[in-house]
Amino acid sequence: MRERAVRMVLEHRGEHPSQWEAIESIAGKIGCVPQTLHTWMKQHEVDAGQRGGITTADAQRVKDLEREVRELRKANEILKLASAFFAQAELDRRTKS
């Protein structure tokens, strides 16, 4: 829906005195508030290289990498606990022998 709405604004921009008026017109037709459509337009401009900022692809990559880091930290913590457990078990076994 976002892509279609952005495309509609781009296609009908010439029919309105300003981009904001085009956004207001299209937003009313698709059932969203103009500010939401304006935000989508800004993100489209970032993705197209027309505006500075973080692209959608880069933001998704960062999100994926952060998730992977969290999972790896959890795995490391589990491995540390398991290592300590087995080291203690080995010490207990040696002292009993």
C-alpha positions, 0 to 999 in steps of 0.5 A: 500500500505504501508503494502505491500511495507514494507512486500516486503522489508522484504521478499526481504531483503536477495536478496540485500547487504543492506536494503537500496538497497532493499528499492531502488529496491522496491520503484522503482517498486511501484512508490515511492521515496526510502526515503518514503519507508525508513520512512515506514520501520522505522515506521514498526520497531517502531510498531514492538517494534524493534526501540524506538519511538511513535507507530502508535496506540499511535500517533492516540490515542494522535491525537484523544484525542487532538481533543476531548480536543478541542471539550470539550474546545469549548463546555465549552466556549459555556456553559460559554457564555450561563450561563453568558447570562442567569444570566444577563437575570435573573438580568435584569428580577429582576430589572424590577420587 
